[in-house]
Amino acid sequence: MSFADLLINSCTTQRFTETAVTDFTTYGVPAKAWSDHLVDEPCRLVSGVGREVQVGAQVVIAEYTLFVGDVDITEQDRVIVDEITYEILLVTNRQNGAGAHHKECLLRTVR
């Protein structure tokens, strides 16, 4: 069984970007919004991690682990799986003998 066979879920990764100014109430300042970055990306979501992760000055508990292929995903992104939004706390690159293989992301539910 290959790694790709284990990716039984699909997710959408969103990135925080600046959007065009649509009205004059913002005084010409571009609005910031989440926009889709990767859509229907194969992944696997595993619950029950309970690992402490330091984010800035605070320590938070990671509730889930997300496994994805070697894709463009960072701690500044967020992930949507089965219509539930998760904050990415930590991204770890995993390698095999030939190079980058997949990424393991620690997540918590956006509240």
MOBEL-V433654 format. One record per run of one state. SS is the DSSP state (helix for helix, strand for strand, loop for the rest). FROM is the first residue (numbers start at 1). TO is the last residue. If there is no record, write none. Layout:
ss=SS from=FROM to=TO
ss=SS from=FROM to=TO
This chain:
ss=loop from=1 to=2
ss=helix from=3 to=6
ss=loop from=7 to=8
ss=strand from=9 to=19
ss=loop from=20 to=30
ss=strand from=31 to=55
ss=loop from=56 to=57
ss=strand from=58 to=69
ss=loop from=70 to=77
ss=strand from=78 to=81
ss=loop from=82 to=83
ss=strand from=84 to=96
ss=loop from=97 to=98
ss=strand from=99 to=109
ss=loop from=110 to=111
